Amino acid sequence: MSTATSRQRVFRILGNVITVLLIVLAGPRALPHIGALVGWDSGTNLIPTWSARTLEGHEIGSDSLRGQVILVNVWATWCLPCRAEMPLLEAMYQRHRAAGFTLVGLSVDQGPEADVRTFLSERSITYPVAIVPSPFANAFGGVRGYPTSFLIDRAGVVRHAVIGPLAPASLELAVRRLLDAPRPSITAPATPPSTIPPG
């Protein structure tokens, strides 16, 4: 066997090992994205009861948005992947809002509110955003990394939960499916919402 052939074989084996390692490491994060694309629920199936005040001063939450398809995006200004996906999220919001879709950004920033406002203004973000403490996301099933997005159906059930900046791409088909699904009969929640006080 020639030296060149031996090297090719070593590189091929090494490449296969690296590919397997990447799949093993990325698998838990990739599976929810794949599930959203093909229609497998990857959410917690929780029906969270929540309420927060947006930067514009509006109360928004499970009661006021009941009957809509909601994408809750947990993010922070210091999170580079969050920055990367925001234009795609804004485009998704504009594309589907007339059909009964809303997008809610939950910022976990601990700095001045003015910094978050400036950040959003510079990126022309128009969907509602609230600043919340990190534990707030526990209502949806918790966050293991930023950004994390939770897709909630018209009945208020968390159907998909994905980590990473690919959420707009992988959740696009899931959003369309939920918007096209028959509207469920909506009943009032049994427990009061956990409200974030005005900042």
N, C-alpha and C positions, 0 to 999 in steps of 0.2 A: 504494500500500500504506500503511495507517495506521501510526501510530507504535506503537500497541499490538500490532499484528500483527507488526511488525518486531522488537519486543522479545521476543515469544513465540518467533519463529523463532530469534533469537540464543540465548535460554535453552535451547531444544530442542537446538540444535547443541552448545552448551556442555555440556549434560547428557549428550549422546551421547559427546562427547569424554572427559568425566570417567569415564563408565561403561566405555569401552574401556580407559582407562588403569588403572582399578581391576582389570579382568579380567586385563590383561597383568601387573600387579604381583602380584596375588593368585593368578593361575593356577597357578604352580608349587606353592604351598601348598595350594590348593583341590583340585587333581587327585587327590592321594592320598585325601582324604576322600571324593570322588566315587567313586573306585575301590573303597573299602571298602564303600560303600553298594550298588554294583551288582555287586560280585564280581570286579573286576579286581585282581590282585595288584599292590601298590605297594611291597612290601618289597624287601629286598636278596637274598632267597632264600639268605642265609647260614644255616648251622647253627652258631650260636655256642656255644662251650663256656665256661661262666662259673660262678662261685661267689662268694657274698658272705655275710657274717654279718649277720643282721637285728638290729634294736635289741633284740629279745627274746632274742638270743643263739643263734638257730638258724642252722645252715648251710643255705643255699637256693641252688639253681642248676639248671643244665641236667640234671644227673644225677638229683637228687632230684625234679625236677618233670617228668621225661620221661613222656610219655603224657598230659599235661594240655595244655589250651589256656591259654596264658600271655599276659597283657598286661603288658609292662614299661613303666612310666611314669617318665621321667626328669624331675625337677622340682627346685625350690628354694623355700625359704620366702619369699625376696625377690621371687619371680616372681608378679605379680598374676594372670595368666591361669591359672597352676598352682593358685592358691587357688580360683579360680572353678570349676574342673572337679572338684576333689576330692570334693565331696559326690556328684556324678554317678558318679565312679569307685567310690566306696564302695557306692553303690546297685547298680551293675553287678556288683561283687564278690559282694554278698549275693544278688543275683538268680540268679547262675549257678554259684556255687561248688559246689553239690551235684551239678552235672552234669559236674564235672571241669574247672572253670575256676578259675584263680588269677590274682591281680593282684599284681605286685611293684612297689613304689615305690622308685626309686633316687634318693635325695637327693644333690645335688652341693654342699650347703652346706659351707662351710669354717669356720663358727663352732662354738661349743660344741654337743656332742651334746644337752645338756639343752634347748637352744632348739628343736631339731627335735622332741624328745619332747613338749615343752609344746605346740608348734604342732599336732601330731597329736592330742594329748589334747583340746585345745580344740575340735577339729573331729570328734571321735569316729571317727577313722579306725582301722579294725581290720585292714586288709590288711597283709601284711608289708612293712616298709620297712627298707632298708639305706642307710647313708651311704657313698658311693663317690667317688673322684676323677673329675673330668670325663672323662679319657680312657677310663674303664671302658666307656663306651657305644660305643666304637669296635668292640667285639666284635659289636654288632648292626648296624653300618653307619654309626655316627657321628651326632652331633647338630648341627643348624644353628640351633636355637632352642629355647627352653623354653616350655611343656612339649613333649616329644617322646614319642610312644608307639609301641611295637613290638608287633605282635600275632604270636604264634608258635603254629604248629599243633602237633598232638600228636606229630609226628615231629621237632619242634625247629626247623622252618624258619621264618624271619622272612617272613611273608606280607604284612604291611602295616606301613608306617611313616608316621605322620602327625605334623605339627607343629601346635601350637595347642590351645586349650581345647575344641575341638569333638569331640575324640576319642571321648568316651563316646557321643555321639549318632551319629556316623558309623560307629563300629566295632561298634555293637550288632548290626546284621545280620550283619556279618562274624564276630563271636563265635558267633552262633547257627549260622551255616553250618558253622564249624569243629567245633562241638560235635556237630552232626548228622552230620558226615562219618564214614565207616567208620574204625575205629581201624586205624592202620598197624602193621605188624610193627616193633618197636623193636629197634635194635641198639645196643650200647654205643659211645660215641664213641671215636675213635682217638687223640685228643690229650688230655693232661691239662688240667683247667680252670685258668684264671688266677684265683687266689683273692685276695680282698681280706683282709688280715690283720685280726684282731679289733681294734677301736678302743680 
